[in-house]
Amino acid sequence: MEISKSPLFLIGMHTHTHPDLNKKKLTFQFEEILSCSKSLTAKYGVNSSCLAYPFGINDNNMLKAIKTLGIEACFTTSATDVYAYSDMAMIGRHQVFNEDGASLKNRLNN
């Protein structure tokens, strides 16, 4: 995959089968993340330390799993800004639509 070789992109994990992991057992969550990690490494040579939570949510088991696996940054679906002091297990993100730079800037500033 060409995108995995580009310095402009970072490929992160999103779990293996994309289930809602909230309230699932720790072993199930751990296996979903680990399986995704192994697939990215095997297929694309990618060793990711980032995860986007399926459905943007997590629970205490998920926080334990990411700590055990050494995941450094996790993204939610909350449209919140990111700062140097942001919790790296709860990084917000803004959805980018097919729009020009001025439109995106205006939307983010409101």
Buried (B, 14 or more C-beta within 10 A) or exposed (E): EEEEEEEEEEBBBBBBEEEEBBEBEBEEBBBBBBBBBEEBEEEBEBEBBBBBBBEBBBBEBBBEBBEEBEBEBBBBBEEEEBEEEEEEBBBBBEEEEEEEEEEEEEBEEE
